[in-house]
Amino acid sequence: MGCGTSKGLPEASKKGYISVVQSLVAFSKAKDEDDGLKKKARGPWFSTGVKNPQTVPNSQQEPLRDGRQRDRVAKYKDTFDPRVTARYNIKALIGRGSFSRVVRVEHRATRQPFAIKMMEVELPEGREVCASELAVLQRVSHLNVIQLIEVFQSPQRVYMVLELATGGELLERVVSRGHFTERDATQALQMVLAGVGYLHNLGITHRDLKPENLLYYHPGADSRLLVTDFGLATSGGTDKGFLGGDTETDNTWSLRTTCGTPEYMAPEVLLRKPYTCAVDLWALGVITYIMLSGSMPFEDDNRTRLYRSIVRGKYSFHGDPWPSVSNLAKDFIQRLLQVDSATRLTADQAINHTWVANMAASSSMRNLHRSISRNLRQRMSRSSSRCPSSTTTFGGSNK
């Protein structure tokens, strides 16, 4: 996971929607099956290296029943530094990346679960990825940002102990509820914006915000929502939102690296222009659009047309459930999906937008779940025959 050396733009992502619709199908079957979704394997929402390092796939909740999984755990236990295994019991392999392996662990004294990301740092590329991610994680401490617990270092590897989020991805929660309103959407957005605003005030740009990188800490209804996966994050790039004010500063940084997931990339990134933390707010506009409709604002099998529509900011509110969505919600999306980044809402402005601040009180009773589910199913039907196996996120060296 993290920034690699590739500069080319990949094909549009289709795995994400297929993953969520598989969860949707499992949820509908759960009415007739006692275990339902719990026995369905979750597909990754992103595939840049690690398959979600902070969440536990349902298919791995009881790994010791699977002989192959037991062998994997034993294999990776042997490779761990004794300092780590003295404190943590290795439970299950969660995912792997170009320079990393992620396992679910349990603290031996407290029995509390965590995730450990083991990063190979012998090669320069691995050291660069690790240093970039650690530079961010060691600076953050917020209820809505994944927390780094501790770090173990050796000449060959770095072990990052992280919070383990077991409540599932954002859209999985939307699907599994069976009832979803604008109020539910604003509750989620308040937590995400609190986390993103905190990052921006520290001068950190995430650069890969998408639904699969927003995880619930636990399955309960009162769970906090976490911003996760800082493999592409950087500490450079300030905007008027970074210092909590509304004026530009003389020491503004700009970023130039083309990285992220295509459907969520801001126009300035695709145009290879210098950009700021405003790219995260564009991504949140895309996420909000998806949350409220089950569709994507920018989507095309032809990546040239996809990028053209993003650069032009060409999208619409046509079709269900948009007639049932409030004008305030649409206004919120429009203020984030501004092609000119200077006119885009900052995180502080977005969390104080009337729709978010008032918790969508005027339209909170409208259930959008049926339309969202239908749109997800239709998209899976269109995409299932040509789902790519290649990665959907890409990057270059942080600059």
ROVODREN-124329 format. One line per field, with one value per residue (C-alpha): residue in three letters; residue number from 1; x, z, y. Coordinates in steps of 0.5 Angstrom, whole numbers, plus 500, padded with zeros to 3 digits. Example, Ala and Ser with C-alpha at 12.3 -4.5 7.8 and 13.67 -1.06 7.14 Angstrom:
% ROVODREN-124329
res = [ALA	SER]
n = [1	2]
c1 = [525	527]
c3 = [516	514]
c2 = [491	498]
***
This chain:
% ROVODREN-124329
res = [MET	GLY	CYS	GLY	THR	SER	LYS	GLY	LEU	PRO	GLU	ALA	SER	LYS	LYS	GLY	TYR	ILE	SER	VAL	VAL	GLN	SER	LEU	VAL	ALA	PHE	SER	LYS	ALA	LYS	ASP	GLU	ASP	ASP	GLY	LEU	LYS	LYS	LYS	ALA	ARG	GLY	PRO	TRP	PHE	SER	THR	GLY	VAL	LYS	ASN	PRO	GLN	THR	VAL	PRO	ASN	SER	GLN	GLN	GLU	PRO	LEU	ARG	ASP	GLY	ARG	GLN	ARG	ASP	ARG	VAL	ALA	LYS	TYR	LYS	ASP	THR	PHE	ASP	PRO	ARG	VAL	THR	ALA	ARG	TYR	ASN	ILE	LYS	ALA	LEU	ILE	GLY	ARG	GLY	SER	PHE	SER	ARG	VAL	VAL	ARG	VAL	GLU	HIS	ARG	ALA	THR	ARG	GLN	PRO	PHE	ALA	ILE	LYS	MET	MET	GLU	VAL	GLU	LEU	PRO	GLU	GLY	ARG	GLU	VAL	CYS	ALA	SER	GLU	LEU	ALA	VAL	LEU	GLN	ARG	VAL	SER	HIS	LEU	ASN	VAL	ILE	GLN	LEU	ILE	GLU	VAL	PHE	GLN	SER	PRO	GLN	ARG	VAL	TYR	MET	VAL	LEU	GLU	LEU	ALA	THR	GLY	GLY	GLU	LEU	LEU	GLU	ARG	VAL	VAL	SER	ARG	GLY	HIS	PHE	THR	GLU	ARG	ASP	ALA	THR	GLN	ALA	LEU	GLN	MET	VAL	LEU	ALA	GLY	VAL	GLY	TYR	LEU	HIS	ASN	LEU	GLY	ILE	THR	HIS	ARG	ASP	LEU	LYS	PRO	GLU	ASN	LEU	LEU	TYR	TYR	HIS	PRO	GLY	ALA	ASP	SER	ARG	LEU	LEU	VAL	THR	ASP	PHE	GLY	LEU	ALA	THR	SER	GLY	GLY	THR	ASP	LYS	GLY	PHE	LEU	GLY	GLY	ASP	THR	GLU	THR	ASP	ASN	THR	TRP	SER	LEU	ARG	THR	THR	CYS	GLY	THR	PRO	GLU	TYR	MET	ALA	PRO	GLU	VAL	LEU	LEU	ARG	LYS	PRO	TYR	THR	CYS	ALA	VAL	ASP	LEU	TRP	ALA	LEU	GLY	VAL	ILE	THR	TYR	ILE	MET	LEU	SER	GLY	SER	MET	PRO	PHE	GLU	ASP	ASP	ASN	ARG	THR	ARG	LEU	TYR	ARG	SER	ILE	VAL	ARG	GLY	LYS	TYR	SER	PHE	HIS	GLY	ASP	PRO	TRP	PRO	SER	VAL	SER	ASN	LEU	ALA	LYS	ASP	PHE	ILE	GLN	ARG	LEU	LEU	GLN	VAL	ASP	SER	ALA	THR	ARG	LEU	THR	ALA	ASP	GLN	ALA	ILE	ASN	HIS	THR	TRP	VAL	ALA	ASN	MET	ALA	ALA	SER	SER	SER	MET	ARG	ASN	LEU	HIS	ARG	SER	ILE	SER	ARG	ASN	LEU	ARG	GLN	ARG	MET	SER	ARG	SER	SER	SER	ARG	CYS	PRO	SER	SER	THR	THR	THR	PHE	GLY	GLY	SER	ASN	LYS]
n = [1	2	3	4	5	6	7	8	9	10	11	12	13	14	15	16	17	18	19	20	21	22	23	24	25	26	27	28	29	30	31	32	33	34	35	36	37	38	39	40	41	42	43	44	45	46	47	48	49	50	51	52	53	54	55	56	57	58	59	60	61	62	63	64	65	66	67	68	69	70	71	72	73	74	75	76	77	78	79	80	81	82	83	84	85	86	87	88	89	90	91	92	93	94	95	96	97	98	99	100	101	102	103	104	105	106	107	108	109	110	111	112	113	114	115	116	117	118	119	120	121	122	123	124	125	126	127	128	129	130	131	132	133	134	135	136	137	138	139	140	141	142	143	144	145	146	147	148	149	150	151	152	153	154	155	156	157	158	159	160	161	162	163	164	165	166	167	168	169	170	171	172	173	174	175	176	177	178	179	180	181	182	183	184	185	186	187	188	189	190	191	192	193	194	195	196	197	198	199	200	201	202	203	204	205	206	207	208	209	210	211	212	213	214	215	216	217	218	219	220	221	222	223	224	225	226	227	228	229	230	231	232	233	234	235	236	237	238	239	240	241	242	243	244	245	246	247	248	249	250	251	252	253	254	255	256	257	258	259	260	261	262	263	264	265	266	267	268	269	270	271	272	273	274	275	276	277	278	279	280	281	282	283	284	285	286	287	288	289	290	291	292	293	294	295	296	297	298	299	300	301	302	303	304	305	306	307	308	309	310	311	312	313	314	315	316	317	318	319	320	321	322	323	324	325	326	327	328	329	330	331	332	333	334	335	336	337	338	339	340	341	342	343	344	345	346	347	348	349	350	351	352	353	354	355	356	357	358	359	360	361	362	363	364	365	366	367	368	369	370	371	372	373	374	375	376	377	378	379	380	381	382	383	384	385	386	387	388	389	390	391	392	393	394	395	396	397	398	399]
c1 = [500	502	506	509	513	507	505	500	492	489	482	476	475	469	471	468	461	461	464	458	453	455	454	447	445	448	444	437	438	439	432	432	439	441	448	447	452	457	458	459	467	468	471	476	474	481	487	493	497	493	486	484	489	484	478	477	474	468	471	476	473	474	481	483	478	481	487	490	489	492	499	499	499	504	508	508	509	516	517	515	520	520	519	512	510	512	507	502	498	498	491	490	493	488	492	498	501	508	512	507	503	497	495	490	493	491	494	497	495	489	486	484	485	489	492	499	502	509	513	519	524	530	529	529	522	519	523	520	513	514	517	511	506	509	510	503	501	505	502	495	491	483	477	475	482	485	490	497	498	506	512	517	523	528	533	529	522	517	511	506	500	494	487	483	476	471	465	465	466	461	457	457	453	449	447	446	441	435	433	437	436	439	440	444	448	450	451	457	459	460	465	468	469	471	477	479	478	483	488	488	489	495	497	496	492	490	489	485	479	473	468	472	477	472	471	466	470	465	459	454	450	454	460	465	467	475	479	484	489	494	499	498	497	502	504	505	499	496	490	485	482	489	490	482	482	479	485	491	498	504	507	502	505	503	503	504	504	498	496	489	483	481	473	475	480	479	480	487	490	488	490	497	497	499	494	492	488	482	482	480	474	472	473	468	463	463	462	456	453	454	452	445	444	448	451	457	457	463	463	465	468	472	477	479	471	471	477	474	467	471	475	469	465	460	455	447	442	437	434	432	432	434	427	427	433	433	436	440	443	444	447	452	455	455	459	464	464	467	472	475	478	479	471	470	468	474	473	471	466	463	461	458	454	446	445	450	450	442	443	438	432	427	428	430	424	425	428	433	435	431	433	440	440	437	442	448	445	444	451	453	449	453	460	460	462	468	471	478	483	488	489	485	489	496	501	508	513	511	513]
c3 = [500	499	493	488	482	477	474	469	470	471	468	472	479	479	485	490	488	486	494	497	492	494	502	499	497	503	507	503	504	512	513	511	514	521	520	513	512	517	512	506	504	503	497	498	496	495	492	493	497	503	503	508	514	519	519	519	513	516	513	517	524	526	522	526	523	516	516	511	515	521	517	514	521	524	518	519	527	525	522	527	532	539	542	538	539	547	547	542	540	532	530	523	516	514	508	504	500	496	502	508	511	516	521	527	533	541	546	551	557	556	550	546	539	534	527	526	519	518	513	509	509	507	500	499	496	502	507	503	503	511	512	509	513	519	519	518	523	529	529	529	535	534	535	528	525	526	531	531	538	538	533	533	529	526	521	516	518	522	526	526	531	530	532	529	526	526	524	517	511	510	505	508	514	509	506	512	516	511	512	510	511	510	517	517	512	515	522	518	515	521	524	517	516	524	522	515	518	524	519	514	520	521	514	512	506	505	498	497	501	499	502	503	507	512	517	523	530	532	529	534	532	536	533	531	524	522	517	515	510	510	505	500	505	505	510	505	502	506	504	507	511	514	519	521	517	511	508	504	507	504	506	502	500	494	491	485	485	481	486	488	486	479	480	487	484	483	477	479	480	473	470	473	476	483	488	496	501	497	493	500	499	492	494	500	495	491	497	499	492	493	500	498	491	490	484	482	480	475	471	465	462	458	462	457	458	465	466	461	465	472	469	466	473	469	473	474	479	475	476	483	489	487	487	494	496	499	495	501	500	493	495	499	494	489	493	494	487	484	479	481	488	491	491	494	501	506	512	517	512	510	517	518	512	514	511	516	522	522	521	515	520	514	510	515	515	507	507	501	502	496	491	493	493	486	484	487	484	477	477	479	473	468	471	473	467	466	473	473	477	477	482	482	486	484	486	485	490	495	493]
c2 = [500	507	511	507	509	509	515	512	513	506	503	506	502	497	492	497	497	489	488	493	489	482	485	487	481	477	482	480	473	474	474	467	465	466	467	471	476	474	468	472	473	481	483	489	496	498	494	498	493	491	489	494	494	496	492	484	481	477	470	471	472	465	463	457	453	454	449	454	460	457	455	462	465	460	462	470	468	466	472	477	480	477	483	484	476	477	483	481	474	473	471	472	475	480	483	484	489	490	492	490	484	486	481	481	481	481	484	478	482	486	481	487	486	491	490	490	492	489	493	491	497	493	496	504	504	500	505	511	508	507	513	517	513	514	521	522	517	519	526	524	523	524	520	520	518	511	511	509	505	504	502	497	497	493	493	489	491	496	494	499	497	500	501	495	497	491	495	495	500	506	503	496	500	504	497	493	498	497	504	510	517	524	524	518	521	527	523	520	526	530	524	524	532	532	527	531	538	535	533	539	543	539	540	533	531	524	524	517	519	514	509	503	508	510	504	504	502	497	494	498	504	508	507	512	513	513	516	510	508	513	510	516	521	527	532	538	542	547	551	556	551	549	554	555	561	564	567	564	564	566	559	555	549	545	538	535	528	524	519	517	513	515	516	520	525	532	536	539	532	529	536	535	542	544	542	543	539	541	535	531	535	534	526	528	531	524	520	524	523	515	515	518	515	508	511	515	522	520	514	511	505	509	512	518	520	519	524	529	529	530	535	539	537	534	530	530	529	525	519	516	517	525	527	525	528	535	541	543	536	537	544	541	536	542	546	540	538	545	545	551	549	556	556	549	548	547	542	547	550	544	541	548	547	548	541	538	542	541	534	534	535	537	531	526	521	520	513	512	505	502	506	506	498	498	503	498	492	495	497	490	487	492	491	484	481	485	486	488	484	490	495	501	506	509	514	517	519	524	531]
***
